């Protein structure tokens, strides 16, 4: 039995005992009082009537008339006069007037009052004995009315007491429920806190739970900060705090090879010219300040966009990748407007730039070669010149915004196609299929590298996300296999998408429990409140929500546990060549440990070799996906035509 039910039972028993005890005591006391009063009345009336009769002539007619008149007043139940030898002289008797009262009540409180007796004298001789019993039916009525009034009062008092007890119990129940919820959340590895209630005992419990939650969160945050510092040493340039050459090259390679992050947009190379000369002229401190400001400006230009990245390739060269950029000249102008004032403030340091277009079929070595050629040409043209290389740009499918809008709207109305790539446990069991989307344009299924820039430009992310979720749920209804799909940062920022997703998941209640929704890491960094709203709205439907491309922001992972994240996918920058890097192994091992502490699955993405797979399995990841992960038992045929 719950504590609340026990409290209600105690309140009910107390009220019942109070009512029953008061009723019994009240009835008993009143009954005894009435019996005593009636007994005295019987004696007094008998003595008074006997005295009156002793002073009269003992004419039988007169005696009978006197007793009849006394009896007819209605206050007597029994009057009799007997002679000295016991022979009856006059006898009058009436019934009890209690027919309108409950029989059980009359029997329960039955009065036992002895009649009054007195001797009637005839001079010095005894004439007879008078016996008189008063009519006490009125006492039953009085006692019944008193019982009804007492019952009504107790019902009113009980109702008021119940309302008061309900208010008190609710005040106790609310912090109790909050404490139970907090305990359940801690059991689910979500270390939340609760406001402390006013009740001292409950306040002590809540305070202890809050301290426990905060201590565990602080411990996990410290571990995350340690991993973040280690990742910074591994991936970031120590001076400018942009990514180093190795990490940038790996990110570029993944963008060129990954199905979901297929390359598009533009890649820029910015060179700080004559760096050695200006080091001698301006001093290392001033040049270092310029390089730091340059790195900060380039990070700002990425705008927190998914896939955008800036890095320092060597002492003087910086690279900027903007996957959503579609106008090279506008990009060159933004770079010039942002960077040239920095160069002017440092005695006009040369900043030549080269820009090349990214395409899905580009090769990294070829891109770098063209960038080197472009930067050499820009240096030859002048200290602030820029060169744009778009010679390999594929012919567009459509030539105007309106044509793209119509084509994409029609493709979304027709439905999307989902490719399937398995995500397996170390034992080879299927966790889910990664399902990048494709749209049918001009009669062929096209990959995201072709249509995503236009989806972004035309603000169709929400429609695409909804279409992908719809298709995934239909496929789950068909075969029951779990699917993992990507939600864009722009899509979850749409105020109507969450409500549409809720209705869709409610319609496909069974399939929603096999749906894995992936949010980009940058969404947590730049759209945290929208991510929180999405998680709170969709979590009751049973779908799993996770982060993909996770790597940065490990120190915040413990602060994100209230979102109810089910998994994270470790970015390929941490997974790639992990078999030959002790530092990467240390970071991933720490992340896996942190995820286990938070009850989150850690899945490695972009696993390209068997050596990487074996190392990750030894570290203890929960799942793997990538080019080397194949599952012939579950893998679905991908017959798309890019």
Secondary structure by P-SEA (a helix, b strand, c coil): ccaaaaaaaaaaaaaaaaaaaaaaaaaaaaaaaaaaaaaaaaaaaaaaaaaaaaaccccaaaaaaaaaaaaacccccbbbbbcccccccbbbbbccccccccaaaaaacccbbbbbbbbbbccccccbbbbbbccaaaaaaaaaaaaaaaaaaaaaaaaaaaaaaaaaaaaaaaaaaaaaaaaaaaaacccccccccccaaaaaaaaaaaaaaaaaaaaaaaaaaaaaaaaaaaccccccccccaaaaaaaaaaaacccccccccbbbbbbbcaaaaaaaaccaaaaaaaaaaaaaaaaaaaccccccccccccccbbbbbbcccccaaaaaaaaaaccaaaaaaacccbbbbbbbbbcccccaaaaaaaaaaaaaaaaaaccbbbbbbcccccccccccaaaaaaaaaaaaaabbbbbbbbbbcccccccccbbbbbbbcccccccccccaaaaaaacaaaaaaaaaaaaaaaaaaaccbbbbbbbccccccccaaaaaaaaaaaaaaaaaaabbbbbccccccccaaaaaaaaaacccccccccccccccccccccccccccccbbbccccccccccccaaaaaaaaaaaaaaaaacbbbbbcccccaaaaaaaaaaccccccccccccccccccccccc
